[in-house]
């Protein structure tokens, strides 16, 4: 047993997948892994953006782009097939890919519901299910594989904006994380979730015209999240230090949810 930080928090040599890893929170997490010696695959529906990010992050370590539409069974099948051709095991899966849709209660369309719930809630379950054979291949009680589902504080409270399918999906992934954790812990796969608050991302940025000043002022820490905030938490959860944390949803929001 060692309490040295290099041992407690090391994730070097592991293999990870970060969905939605080409920008925003996904890119922040991927960069944290790459810079700490993790061979990291990123996926995105936008091929060029995915490849550009992988090329950028590869200057710091090993990052590989696999563009895919993971909201469909066909897209997941192709993605999982490619991963299985390249790797005999998987240590880390971060289910980060997500979408949002805003519309008033009276006008909210079924298409907006299905698009968001399919990607935010259904995809994490079935992608994890399909990748479970790789996740448990070389995992053991001392070094279990990890799954991190990216939720949102909007799954913990009612937000200001009318994003009904988004809040439902994020609330759902929080409870699904507990259920998956209960089942998979017996197979040496640890499942947890993170509920981020405001971070610089395409999704939030579009809603506020990329002016985060008024949001930052409302956060007890008086700023929005930074890449090292979210990457650090993901590194902890995937390291020896996080090996006894199971089925939890950890907020990463500067204290904002405590005020809501």
PESULFEN-V663105 format. One record per backbone hydrogen bond with DSSP energy under -1.0 kcal/mol. CO is the residue of the C=O (numbers start at 0). NH is the residue of the N-H. If there is no record, write none. Layout:
co: <CO CO>
nh: <NH NH>
//
This chain:
co: <3 3 4 7 10 13 14 14 15 16 17 22 23 24 25 26 27 28 29 30 32 32 33 36 38 39 40 41 42 43 45 46 47 48 49 50 51 52 53 55 56 61 63 68 71 72 73 74 75 76 77 78 79 80 81 82 90 91 92 93 93 94 103 108 109 110 111 112 113 114 115 116 116 117 120 121 122 123 124 125 126 127 130 131 133 144 145 146 147 148 151 152 160 161 162 163 164 165 166 167 168 169 170 171 172 173 174 175 176 177 178 179 180 183 183 184 187 189 190 191 192 193 194 195 197 200 201 203 204 207 211 212 218 225 225 226 227 228 229 230 231 232 233 235 238 239 241 247 249 251 252 255>
nh: <6 7 8 240 13 38 90 91 40 93 42 26 27 28 29 30 31 32 33 34 35 37 36 12 15 63 17 65 20 67 49 50 51 52 53 54 55 56 57 58 59 39 41 71 75 76 77 78 79 80 81 82 83 84 85 86 145 16 147 18 95 149 107 112 113 114 115 116 117 118 119 120 121 122 124 125 126 127 128 129 130 131 134 135 89 189 92 191 94 193 154 155 162 102 166 167 168 169 170 171 172 173 174 175 176 177 178 179 180 181 182 183 184 186 188 187 144 146 246 148 249 150 251 152 224 204 205 207 209 210 215 216 221 228 229 230 231 232 233 234 235 236 237 238 241 242 244 192 194 196 255 258>
//
